[in-house]
């Protein structure tokens, strides 16, 4: 009964044109549809989610559009209570044996509208190679409650999810994760090494300077380019934090080691930084 | 400029024919890049060889002597030799004999490749739109400032504006600080290809073509299954890679006027859109977008393709008569703006190009503000200094959306 009522509302979304492109209803036309779903409470939202297919081939575009429209609608001031209901209903759809494609889509809607209340549900998806990225991106967008989920999950992760979560901790400049980032500097995977160095730079951890510089002194190539960039970022962070001597040490090292003509621009940037650091 | 398939083929053929020459070129064998002199031969690379790529490369070589030394495209899986042809731009940027990089990829790669190129010491000409979201532009501008590299956006209308007497007058007036309340209204009507660059919703996922590295193509954007319109020009219709006709055309259209109206160093503070609720994946229809600057200047984009016509304000240039007599005297004593430097002039003099990263970023912000107003469905307030929305955390989620590892700003 409920499912039929919701299906009727969803079906009011306009048809695609012959080319397969879409023009949505005006907000005036869409609002009664959104309100109709919300009037049915969490069950209404769940009923729309139940209409999602695993594969996005256009067959369920109306349900996808309604969920995304709700995410936009509930971002408006004054809609806080309905937003909580919506977020809770979506979070309840994560995990278990529900279609992976549908779960991924729900996670992406939480990236738009989610709150800290759904952080734990998203965190449970982090070990899943298929859903980890979507979950991590939603958590990073929400911020509140994200760092705890990443920290808690990192030690057990491998492969893609490990890199994703390590990088996410770097995005959040999580000082409490400095140790795993330092450990990452000697990983066998170049991307993990670079993510570790970049994370340490974002944190602005003076104690990591030697390790970050060592990582930047690898032989010429892309890794040296990016790791050097992280070393400069770390120096900038230290300088901004008033740790001039620590910053100067990094700048001095880069100025003195980037002596090849092909790296003159790095030496120049380091010299400029060194001057600012009073070195 | 070759923009047709035939033109691209001819371009690639020419470049391929030159491989033999480069293989024995002394400059290509040097360990260190050559010292710069006005008649120096520069090593050039094109990253993103379809669509506008070849035109962007040709623009980059204007008034410079450039040898094409690398071409890179994610659809070169079947021809990559890592000498002339590459699929992975990182391999290109490692090369010491490449000085100049033209970026003709879809926009979701523009910022990351530009930044990596600056970090590798290269100068860049990058196809418009500069970025896919606001924070990317700030990161690009910071990187080019840090490494003192040259950046020029691949749209050039501002150079003509900066030589036009009437536009110089408007520019000076806007920059003079003498307008007590800015009455200016600029309306751009039509030409933004809204329907044309709307994405298709009903295409089933397929196996990617064997010559395409889909993972590298998707890059920092959310991983989605391959559907043909997401690649190869029609990518414009998907939020993951661009921002519809608005993002594709508006930097081209607005960049000259941003110079004329003197807004290279600031952004609007209020943004409002008339549009249906946005689709999650594809860029679709909208009617108009109104953006107000702090000084009162108003910029309007009108699609003419959906909803009611914009009727709040009429287009109007600020004119000398808007100044009182004393201000006019002060105005007459003000110098004309410095001429804008072309990419070639900037490369040779190491001074910023006319379409430098900071200016291009401010223009790209306009497209992103417009699209975020469409995607949130509400009136927004923006802080042009912090480059974030005021009192709207959800809108700010579109300013710097997380990237897929290992990519990050």
Interface residues (C-beta under 8 A of the other chain):
Chain A: X16 X19 X20 X21 X22 X23 X24 X25 X26 X27 X30 X55 X56 X57 X58 X59 X61 X64 X65 X67 X68 X69 X72 X73 X75 X76 X105 X108 X109 X111 X112 X113 X133 X134 X136 X137 X140 X141 X160 X163 X164 X166 X167 X168 X170 X171 X191 X194 X195 X198 X220 X221 X222 X225 X226 X228 X229 X232 X260 X261 X262 X263 X264 X265 X266 X268 X269
Chain B: X31 X32 X33 X35 X90 X91 X93 X94 X96 X116 X119 X120 X121 X146 X147 X148 X149 X195 X198 X199 X200 X201 X202 X203 X204 X205 X222 X223 X224 X225 X237 X276 X277 X278 X279 X280 X281 X282 X284 X285 X306 X307 X375 X376 X377 X378 X392 X394 X395 X397 X401 X402 X404 X405 X406 X408
